[in-house]
């Protein structure tokens, strides 16, 4: 089976946010999920850079396309560090997790 080439669908995230932010309750819900959205954007960017489809990533991880799809979606579930490491490795990246003291964030 040939490795399929990933061709991303064009998405103007800023335009999406501008339109969506007009809906009642959107800003709070979006802000509550800020870290998750940030991680997912990084995951999608890494997969795009690697040129892989969800199917190809799944094969490298030893899982299914639907499992990769769930990983790349917000609010579905919280993946384990082990799963995130497998995903990172599959797209040619390393996973880095840091604890940052609030005192450093406030400066």
N, CA, C and O atoms as a MOPAC input file, in Angstrom:
PM7 MOZYME 1SCF
protein

 N      0.84100 1    -1.17700 1     0.00000 1
 C      0.00000 1     0.00000 1     0.00000 1
 C      0.88900 1     1.24400 1     0.00000 1
 O      1.82300 1     1.33300 1     0.79700 1
 N      0.61400 1     2.18400 1    -0.86600 1
 C      1.42400 1     3.39800 1    -0.99100 1
 C      1.09800 1     4.38200 1     0.12900 1
 O     -0.04100 1     4.46600 1     0.59000 1
 N      2.12600 1     5.12900 1     0.55900 1
 C      1.92500 1     6.19800 1     1.53200 1
 C      1.14600 1     7.31800 1     0.83800 1
 O      1.60800 1     7.85700 1    -0.16700 1
 N     -0.00300 1     7.66400 1     1.35200 1
 C     -0.83000 1     8.68400 1     0.73000 1
 C     -0.29900 1    10.07200 1     1.05900 1
 O      0.17700 1    10.30500 1     2.17000 1
 N     -0.37300 1    10.98100 1     0.12000 1
 C      0.10400 1    12.35200 1     0.30700 1
 C     -1.01500 1    13.17700 1     0.93000 1
 O     -2.15500 1    13.15900 1     0.46600 1
 N     -0.66500 1    13.90300 1     1.99500 1
 C     -1.63300 1    14.74900 1     2.68600 1
 C     -1.76400 1    16.07700 1     1.95800 1
 O     -0.76500 1    16.75400 1     1.71400 1
 N     -2.97100 1    16.44800 1     1.61400 1
 C     -3.23900 1    17.73500 1     0.99600 1
 C     -4.25500 1    18.46800 1     1.86100 1
 O     -5.45000 1    18.17900 1     1.79800 1
 N     -3.77800 1    19.43100 1     2.68300 1
 C     -4.67400 1    20.10300 1     3.63200 1
 C     -5.75700 1    20.92600 1     2.94400 1
 O     -5.55000 1    21.48900 1     1.86900 1
 N     -6.90800 1    20.97800 1     3.59100 1
 C     -8.00800 1    21.82100 1     3.13500 1
 C     -7.71400 1    23.22800 1     3.63600 1
 O     -7.37500 1    23.41500 1     4.80500 1
 N     -7.84000 1    24.20700 1     2.76700 1
 C     -7.56300 1    25.58400 1     3.16700 1
 C     -8.57500 1    26.01100 1     4.22900 1
 O     -9.77600 1    25.77100 1     4.10800 1
 N     -8.04600 1    26.65400 1     5.27900 1
 C     -8.89000 1    27.09900 1     6.38000 1
 C     -8.34100 1    28.41900 1     6.89800 1
 O     -7.18400 1    28.49500 1     7.31200 1
 N     -9.16100 1    29.45100 1     6.87700 1
 C     -8.76800 1    30.76000 1     7.40600 1
 C     -9.24100 1    30.82600 1     8.84900 1
 O    -10.37800 1    31.20200 1     9.13400 1
 N     -8.33800 1    30.44900 1     9.75400 1
 C     -8.70700 1    30.34600 1    11.16500 1
 C     -9.11700 1    31.70000 1    11.73900 1
 O    -10.05800 1    31.78100 1    12.52800 1
 N     -8.42700 1    32.74300 1    11.35200 1
 C     -8.75600 1    34.07700 1    11.87200 1
 C    -10.16400 1    34.50300 1    11.44600 1
 O    -10.91400 1    35.04500 1    12.25700 1
 N    -10.52600 1    34.26500 1    10.19000 1
 C    -11.87500 1    34.59400 1     9.71300 1
 C    -12.91200 1    33.75900 1    10.45000 1
 O    -13.97500 1    34.26000 1    10.81400 1
 N    -12.59800 1    32.47600 1    10.67000 1
 C    -13.50500 1    31.60900 1    11.42600 1
 C    -13.72700 1    32.17000 1    12.82500 1
 O    -14.86600 1    32.26600 1    13.28200 1
 N    -12.63100 1    32.54400 1    13.51400 1
 C    -12.75300 1    33.07100 1    14.87300 1
 C    -13.54200 1    34.37900 1    14.91000 1
 O    -14.35600 1    34.59000 1    15.80900 1
 N    -13.30100 1    35.25600 1    13.93300 1
 C    -14.03300 1    36.52800 1    13.88400 1
 C    -15.53000 1    36.29700 1    13.76100 1
 O    -16.32700 1    36.94800 1    14.43600 1
 N    -15.90100 1    35.37300 1    12.90200 1
 C    -17.32700 1    35.07300 1    12.70600 1
 C    -17.90400 1    34.36200 1    13.93000 1
 O    -18.98000 1    34.72300 1    14.40700 1
 N    -17.20700 1    33.37000 1    14.43100 1
 C    -17.70200 1    32.57500 1    15.55700 1
 C    -17.77300 1    33.37900 1    16.84200 1
 O    -18.64800 1    33.13700 1    17.67300 1
 N    -16.86600 1    34.33100 1    17.02100 1
 C    -16.83400 1    35.09200 1    18.27700 1
 C    -18.07300 1    35.95400 1    18.47400 1
 O    -18.30800 1    36.46200 1    19.57000 1
 N    -18.86000 1    36.12100 1    17.43100 1
 C    -20.10200 1    36.89000 1    17.53900 1
 C    -21.22700 1    36.07400 1    18.16500 1
 O    -22.24100 1    36.62900 1    18.58800 1
 N    -21.04400 1    34.74200 1    18.22500 1
 C    -22.07200 1    33.88400 1    18.82100 1
 C    -21.99200 1    33.95400 1    20.34100 1
 O    -20.90800 1    34.02900 1    20.92000 1
 N    -23.14300 1    33.92900 1    20.96300 1
 C    -23.22400 1    33.99400 1    22.41600 1
 C    -22.50900 1    32.79600 1    23.05500 1
 O    -22.74400 1    31.64700 1    22.68200 1
 N    -21.64400 1    33.08300 1    24.00900 1
 C    -20.96200 1    32.04800 1    24.75900 1
 C    -19.72000 1    31.48300 1    24.08600 1
 O    -18.99100 1    30.69600 1    24.69000 1
 N    -19.47200 1    31.88300 1    22.82800 1
 C    -18.33800 1    31.31100 1    22.10900 1
 C    -16.99800 1    31.67600 1    22.75500 1
 O    -16.14200 1    30.81500 1    22.95800 1
 N    -16.82900 1    32.95600 1    23.07300 1
 C    -15.53600 1    33.40400 1    23.61500 1
 C    -15.15000 1    32.64200 1    24.87500 1
 O    -14.00900 1    32.20200 1    25.00900 1
 N    -16.08700 1    32.48500 1    25.79400 1
 C    -15.78300 1    31.77400 1    27.03800 1
 C    -15.43700 1    30.31500 1    26.74600 1
 O    -14.46100 1    29.78100 1    27.27500 1
 N    -16.23500 1    29.68600 1    25.91300 1
 C    -15.98400 1    28.27900 1    25.57800 1
 C    -14.63500 1    28.12700 1    24.87800 1
 O    -13.88700 1    27.19200 1    25.16400 1
 N    -14.32500 1    29.03800 1    23.96900 1
 C    -13.05200 1    28.96900 1    23.24500 1
 C    -11.88400 1    29.18500 1    24.20300 1
 O    -10.88900 1    28.46100 1    24.15000 1
 N    -12.00600 1    30.17200 1    25.07100 1
 C    -10.93000 1    30.44700 1    26.02900 1
 C    -10.72200 1    29.28100 1    26.99500 1
 O     -9.59200 1    28.99000 1    27.38900 1
 N    -11.80500 1    28.62100 1    27.37200 1
 C    -11.70200 1    27.46200 1    28.26000 1
 C    -10.92300 1    26.31300 1    27.60600 1
 O    -10.31800 1    25.49300 1    28.29600 1
 N    -10.94600 1    26.26400 1    26.27900 1
 C    -10.26500 1    25.19400 1    25.54600 1
 C     -8.98600 1    25.67400 1    24.85200 1
 O     -8.46900 1    24.99500 1    23.96400 1
 N     -8.48000 1    26.83300 1    25.25300 1
 C     -7.32800 1    27.43900 1    24.56900 1
 C     -6.12900 1    26.49400 1    24.45500 1
 O     -5.54200 1    26.36500 1    23.38000 1
 N     -5.76500 1    25.83700 1    25.55100 1
 C     -4.61100 1    24.93300 1    25.51100 1
 C     -4.83500 1    23.76400 1    24.56300 1
 O     -3.92200 1    23.35900 1    23.84300 1
 N     -6.05700 1    23.21900 1    24.56100 1
 C     -6.36200 1    22.10800 1    23.67100 1
 C     -6.27200 1    22.54200 1    22.20800 1
 O     -5.71600 1    21.83000 1    21.37200 1
 N     -6.83300 1    23.73400 1    21.91000 1
 C     -6.77000 1    24.23800 1    20.53900 1
 C     -5.33000 1    24.47800 1    20.10900 1
 O     -4.96800 1    24.19300 1    18.96800 1
 N     -4.52300 1    24.98900 1    20.99400 1
 C     -3.11800 1    25.24300 1    20.69500 1
 C     -2.39800 1    23.93400 1    20.34100 1
 O     -1.66000 1    23.86200 1    19.35800 1
 N     -2.62900 1    22.90800 1    21.15800 1
 C     -1.99900 1    21.61100 1    20.90900 1
 C     -2.46600 1    21.02400 1    19.58000 1
 O     -1.65400 1    20.52000 1    18.80300 1
 N     -3.75400 1    21.08700 1    19.31900 1
 C     -4.28800 1    20.52700 1    18.08000 1
 C     -3.73700 1    21.25900 1    16.86000 1
 O     -3.41500 1    20.62600 1    15.85500 1
 N     -3.62500 1    22.59900 1    16.93800 1
 C     -3.03900 1    23.34800 1    15.82500 1
 C     -1.60000 1    22.88900 1    15.58000 1
 O     -1.17700 1    22.75400 1    14.43200 1
 N     -0.84900 1    22.65000 1    16.66000 1
 C      0.52800 1    22.16700 1    16.51500 1
 C      0.54700 1    20.77300 1    15.89600 1
 O      1.37700 1    20.48800 1    15.03400 1
 N     -0.35500 1    19.91400 1    16.32700 1
 C     -0.41900 1    18.55500 1    15.78700 1
 C     -0.74000 1    18.58700 1    14.29300 1
 O     -0.09300 1    17.90300 1    13.50000 1
 N     -1.73500 1    19.37900 1    13.91500 1
 C     -2.12000 1    19.45600 1    12.50700 1
 C     -0.99500 1    20.05500 1    11.65800 1
 O     -0.76200 1    19.61900 1    10.53100 1
 N     -0.30400 1    21.05200 1    12.20400 1
 C      0.81300 1    21.65700 1    11.47300 1
 C      1.93300 1    20.63500 1    11.27900 1
 O      2.52600 1    20.55600 1    10.20400 1
 N      2.21900 1    19.85400 1    12.32200 1
 C      3.27300 1    18.83900 1    12.22900 1
 C      2.89900 1    17.77000 1    11.20500 1
 O      3.74500 1    17.33900 1    10.42100 1
 N      1.65300 1    17.34900 1    11.20800 1
 C      1.22300 1    16.33700 1    10.23500 1
 C      1.28100 1    16.90600 1     8.82600 1
 O      1.69000 1    16.21600 1     7.89200 1
 N      0.87500 1    18.15900 1     8.66700 1
 C      0.92200 1    18.80800 1     7.36200 1
 C      2.36600 1    18.90100 1     6.86200 1
 O      2.64300 1    18.60400 1     5.70000 1
 N      3.28000 1    19.31100 1     7.73500 1
 C      4.69000 1    19.41300 1     7.36500 1
 C      5.27900 1    18.05800 1     6.98500 1
 O      6.14000 1    17.96400 1     6.10900 1
 N      4.80700 1    17.01900 1     7.65100 1
 C      5.32300 1    15.67900 1     7.35300 1
 C      4.72800 1    15.12700 1     6.06300 1
 O      5.23100 1    14.14700 1     5.51300 1
 N      3.65000 1    15.75900 1     5.57500 1
 C      3.01900 1    15.32100 1     4.34100 1
 C      2.22700 1    14.03700 1     4.48000 1
 O      2.00000 1    13.33800 1     3.49200 1
 N      1.80200 1    13.71600 1     5.69500 1
 C      1.10100 1    12.45300 1     5.94900 1
 C     -0.40400 1    12.63700 1     6.08400 1
 O     -0.88000 1    13.68000 1     6.53300 1
 N     -1.13700 1    11.61300 1     5.68900 1
 C     -2.57800 1    11.56800 1     5.91900 1
 C     -2.82900 1    10.99200 1     7.31300 1
 O     -1.91400 1    10.47200 1     7.95100 1
 N     -4.06400 1    11.08800 1     7.77600 1
 C     -4.42400 1    10.44800 1     9.04100 1
 C     -4.19500 1     8.94300 1     8.94700 1
 O     -3.76000 1     8.31800 1     9.91500 1
 N     -4.48300 1     8.36300 1     7.79500 1
 C     -4.28800 1     6.92500 1     7.61100 1
 C     -2.81900 1     6.54700 1     7.77800 1
 O     -2.50000 1     5.54700 1     8.42100 1
 N     -1.92400 1     7.35100 1     7.19500 1
 C     -0.48900 1     7.06200 1     7.27600 1
 C      0.01500 1     7.20900 1     8.71700 1
 O      0.82200 1     6.40600 1     9.18600 1
 N     -0.47000 1     8.23900 1     9.41000 1
 C     -0.08200 1     8.43200 1    10.81700 1
 C     -0.58500 1     7.25600 1    11.64700 1
 O      0.13700 1     6.72800 1    12.49400 1
 N     -1.81500 1     6.85600 1    11.40000 1
 C     -2.39100 1     5.72600 1    12.13900 1
 C     -1.56000 1     4.46300 1    11.94400 1
 O     -1.30500 1     3.72700 1    12.89800 1
 N     -1.14200 1     4.21600 1    10.71200 1
 C     -0.33400 1     3.02800 1    10.42300 1
 C      0.97500 1     3.08200 1    11.19900 1
 O      1.40500 1     2.08000 1    11.77000 1
 N      1.61200 1     4.25700 1    11.21900 1
 C      2.87400 1     4.40700 1    11.94200 1
 C      2.69600 1     4.24900 1    13.44700 1
 O      3.59900 1     3.78600 1    14.14500 1
 N      1.51700 1     4.64000 1    13.94200 1
 C      1.23500 1     4.53600 1    15.37800 1
 C      0.73300 1     3.15300 1    15.76600 1
 O      0.73200 1     2.80200 1    16.94600 1
 N      0.30800 1     2.37100 1    14.79000 1
 C     -0.28400 1     1.07300 1    15.08400 1
 C     -1.70200 1     1.20200 1    15.59600 1
 O     -2.12200 1     0.46900 1    16.49200 1
 N     -2.44200 1     2.14700 1    15.01500 1
 C     -3.82100 1     2.38000 1    15.44000 1
 C     -4.68600 1     2.60300 1    14.20100 1
 O     -4.27700 1     2.27400 1    13.08800 1
 N     -5.86900 1     3.15500 1    14.39300 1
 C     -6.80200 1     3.37200 1    13.29600 1
 C     -6.90000 1     4.84700 1    12.92800 1
 O     -6.55300 1     5.72400 1    13.71900 1
 N     -7.38200 1     5.10400 1    11.71100 1
 C     -7.60500 1     6.48400 1    11.26800 1
 C     -8.57700 1     7.18800 1    12.19900 1
 O     -8.39400 1     8.36400 1    12.51200 1
 N     -9.61400 1     6.47600 1    12.64600 1
 C    -10.59200 1     7.12200 1    13.52700 1
 C     -9.96600 1     7.53000 1    14.86500 1
 O    -10.36000 1     8.53500 1    15.45500 1
 N     -8.99100 1     6.75000 1    15.34000 1
 C     -8.29900 1     7.12000 1    16.58200 1
 C     -7.47900 1     8.38800 1    16.37100 1
 O     -7.43900 1     9.25400 1    17.24600 1
 N     -6.82600 1     8.50300 1    15.21700 1
 C     -6.06100 1     9.71300 1    14.91700 1
 C     -7.00500 1    10.89500 1    14.76000 1
 O     -6.70200 1    12.00000 1    15.21100 1
 N     -8.13600 1    10.67000 1    14.12900 1
 C     -9.13700 1    11.72700 1    13.97400 1
 C     -9.60000 1    12.24300 1    15.34100 1
 O     -9.74400 1    13.45000 1    15.53400 1
 N     -9.82900 1    11.33900 1    16.27500 1
 C    -10.22700 1    11.74900 1    17.63600 1
 C     -9.11500 1    12.54400 1    18.31600 1
 O     -9.38500 1    13.51300 1    19.02600 1
 N     -7.86400 1    12.13200 1    18.09800 1
 C     -6.73100 1    12.86600 1    18.67600 1
 C     -6.68800 1    14.29600 1    18.17400 1
 O     -6.34700 1    15.21500 1    18.91900 1
 N     -7.03700 1    14.48300 1    16.89900 1
 C     -6.94800 1    15.79400 1    16.27000 1
 C     -8.22200 1    16.61900 1    16.44200 1
 O     -8.38000 1    17.65500 1    15.79500 1
 N     -9.11400 1    16.17500 1    17.29300 1
 C    -10.36400 1    16.89400 1    17.55800 1
 C    -10.36000 1    17.40500 1    18.99400 1
 O     -9.77200 1    16.79000 1    19.88400 1
 N    -11.01700 1    18.52500 1    19.20400 1
 C    -11.08800 1    19.12000 1    20.53400 1
 C    -12.27500 1    18.58000 1    21.30800 1
 O    -13.35500 1    18.37900 1    20.75300 1
 N    -12.06500 1    18.34800 1    22.58800 1
 C    -13.15900 1    18.01700 1    23.48100 1
 C    -13.65200 1    16.59200 1    23.43100 1
 O    -14.55200 1    16.23500 1    24.19200 1
 N    -13.09900 1    15.76200 1    22.56500 1
 C    -13.57000 1    14.38500 1    22.47900 1
 C    -13.05800 1    13.54500 1    23.64000 1
 O    -13.82100 1    12.80100 1    24.25700 1
 N    -11.77900 1    13.66200 1    23.93500 1
 C    -11.19200 1    12.93700 1    25.05400 1
 C     -9.80900 1    13.51400 1    25.35000 1
 O     -9.29000 1    14.31300 1    24.57100 1
 N     -9.22700 1    13.12100 1    26.44200 1
 C     -7.88600 1    13.57000 1    26.81700 1
 C     -6.90200 1    12.43100 1    26.55000 1
 O     -6.91600 1    11.42500 1    27.26000 1
 N     -6.05200 1    12.57700 1    25.53700 1
 C     -5.11500 1    11.50200 1    25.22600 1
 C     -4.02200 1    11.38200 1    26.27900 1
 O     -3.68900 1    12.35700 1    26.95200 1
 N     -3.47100 1    10.19300 1    26.41800 1
 C     -2.38100 1     9.96400 1    27.36100 1
 C     -1.08700 1    10.53900 1    26.79600 1
 O     -0.98700 1    10.80500 1    25.59800 1
 N     -0.12000 1    10.72500 1    27.64900 1
 C      1.19700 1    11.19400 1    27.21200 1
 C      1.80900 1    10.16900 1    26.26500 1
 O      2.44600 1    10.53700 1    25.27800 1
 N      1.62100 1     8.89400 1    26.55800 1
 C      2.13900 1     7.83800 1    25.69000 1
 C      1.57300 1     7.97200 1    24.27900 1
 O      2.31300 1     7.84200 1    23.30400 1
 N      0.27800 1     8.22700 1    24.16000 1
 C     -0.35900 1     8.38400 1    22.85200 1
 C      0.17900 1     9.62000 1    22.13800 1
 O      0.44600 1     9.58000 1    20.93600 1
 N      0.33600 1    10.71300 1    22.87400 1
 C      0.87700 1    11.92900 1    22.26400 1
 C      2.31400 1    11.71200 1    21.78700 1
 O      2.70600 1    12.24300 1    20.74800 1
 N      3.09800 1    10.93900 1    22.53600 1
 C      4.46700 1    10.61700 1    22.11800 1
 C      4.45000 1     9.80000 1    20.82800 1
 O      5.25400 1    10.04600 1    19.93000 1
 N      3.54500 1     8.83500 1    20.73000 1
 C      3.43400 1     8.01400 1    19.52300 1
 C      3.06000 1     8.87600 1    18.31700 1
 O      3.61200 1     8.71000 1    17.22900 1
 N      2.11600 1     9.79700 1    18.52300 1
 C      1.70200 1    10.69900 1    17.44400 1
 C      2.88200 1    11.55300 1    17.00700 1
 O      3.16400 1    11.68100 1    15.81600 1
 N      3.57300 1    12.14100 1    17.99400 1
 C      4.72000 1    13.00600 1    17.68600 1
 C      5.76100 1    12.23900 1    16.87500 1
 O      6.26200 1    12.74200 1    15.87000 1
 N      6.07900 1    11.04400 1    17.30400 1
 C      7.07600 1    10.23200 1    16.60100 1
 C      6.60900 1     9.91500 1    15.17600 1
 O      7.40300 1     9.94700 1    14.23600 1
 N      5.32400 1     9.61100 1    15.02500 1
 C      4.77200 1     9.26800 1    13.70800 1
 C      4.89200 1    10.41900 1    12.71900 1
 O      5.04800 1    10.18400 1    11.52100 1
 N      4.82100 1    11.66500 1    13.19900 1
 C      4.91200 1    12.82700 1    12.30300 1
 C      6.31100 1    13.44300 1    12.32000 1
 O      6.51900 1    14.54300 1    11.80700 1
 N      7.27000 1    12.72500 1    12.91400 1
 C      8.65800 1    13.17100 1    12.87900 1
 C      8.99800 1    14.25500 1    13.87700 1
 O      9.84100 1    15.11300 1    13.61200 1
 N      8.34100 1    14.21800 1    15.03000 1
 C      8.57300 1    15.23300 1    16.06400 1
 C      8.85600 1    14.57300 1    17.41100 1
 O      8.68900 1    13.36500 1    17.57600 1
 N      9.28200 1    15.38300 1    18.35600 1
 C      9.41500 1    14.95300 1    19.74600 1
 C      8.35700 1    15.70100 1    20.54800 1
 O      7.97000 1    16.81300 1    20.18800 1
 N      7.90100 1    15.10400 1    21.61100 1
 C      6.91300 1    15.73500 1    22.48300 1
 C      7.63800 1    16.38300 1    23.64900 1
 O      8.47700 1    15.75300 1    24.29300 1
 N      7.31500 1    17.64200 1    23.91900 1
 C      7.89300 1    18.35500 1    25.05700 1
 C      6.74700 1    18.87200 1    25.92300 1
 O      5.84400 1    19.55300 1    25.43700 1
 N      6.79700 1    18.54100 1    27.20300 1
 C      5.78100 1    19.00000 1    28.14500 1
 C      6.50300 1    19.74200 1    29.25600 1
 O      7.49100 1    19.24500 1    29.79800 1
 N      6.01700 1    20.92500 1    29.59700 1
 C      6.68300 1    21.72900 1    30.61700 1
 C      5.67100 1    22.20600 1    31.65400 1
 O      4.50500 1    22.45700 1    31.35100 1
 N      6.15600 1    22.32000 1    32.87700 1
 C      5.40700 1    22.99300 1    33.93000 1
 C      6.06500 1    24.35900 1    34.09900 1
 O      7.27000 1    24.45000 1    34.33500 1
 N      5.27300 1    25.41100 1    33.97700 1
 C      5.79800 1    26.76800 1    34.07900 1
 C      5.16200 1    27.44900 1    35.28000 1
 O      3.93700 1    27.56100 1    35.34500 1
 N      5.97600 1    27.91300 1    36.24400 1
 C      5.40400 1    28.58600 1    37.41400 1
 C      4.57700 1    29.80300 1    37.00100 1
 O      4.97200 1    30.55900 1    36.11400 1
 N      3.43800 1    29.98200 1    37.64700 1
 C      2.58700 1    31.13100 1    37.34600 1
 C      3.35800 1    32.43700 1    37.49200 1
 O      3.11400 1    33.39100 1    36.75300 1
 N      4.28800 1    32.48300 1    38.44300 1
 C      5.04700 1    33.70900 1    38.66800 1
 C      5.82000 1    34.10600 1    37.39700 1
 O      5.99900 1    35.29700 1    37.14300 1
 N      6.27400 1    33.14700 1    36.61100 1
 C      6.97600 1    33.45400 1    35.35900 1
 C      5.99900 1    33.87100 1    34.26700 1
 O      6.35900 1    34.64900 1    33.38400 1
 N      4.79300 1    33.37500 1    34.31400 1
 C      3.80000 1    33.73600 1    33.30200 1
 C      3.29300 1    35.15600 1    33.49000 1
 O      2.93600 1    35.82200 1    32.51800 1
 N      3.25800 1    35.61800 1    34.72000 1
 C      2.69900 1    36.92200 1    35.03900 1
 C      3.64800 1    38.07400 1    34.75000 1
 O      3.23700 1    39.23400 1    34.78200 1
 N      4.91500 1    37.77300 1    34.46800 1
 C      5.91300 1    38.83400 1    34.21500 1
 C      5.83300 1    39.34600 1    32.81700 1
 O      6.59800 1    40.23500 1    32.44100 1

